[in-house]
Amino acid sequence: MAELEIVCINKPDRQSPHEAINRYGLRESTGVKSYPRQVVVDWVKEGNRAYVQDSIGKVYCQVRKSPAGTEFLQTVRDNRWTDNLLSLPECR
């Protein structure tokens, strides 16, 4: 099982609650690399772990599905869904 930090995101409209993040930027040994949403979702579904670092520590991501069927990642802390990913900067 691998574990990587998500450090940035891309979302077509940051203000829209109806649009999903379309790319996640993962910190790898060679630097930050951006991947399409479904690639990272599938990677997590295979048993790997993605997380966001906040002021308390690591906040891990889990796969969720929208009412329209779109799979996406969302952070969860203390069994509560959180929006840590939305606070990340845009990937270049």
HUMO-V393095 format. One record per helix or strand of 2 or more residues. SS is the DSSP state (~ for helix, > for strand). FROM is the first residue (numbers start at 1). LEN is the number of residues. Records with the same first field share a line. If there is no record, write none. Layout:
# HUMO-V393095
SS->FROM-LEN + FROM-LEN
This chain:
# HUMO-V393095
>->3-8 + 23-6 + 31-6 + 49-5 + 58-8 + 71-7 + 80-3 + 89-2
~->37-9 + 84-4
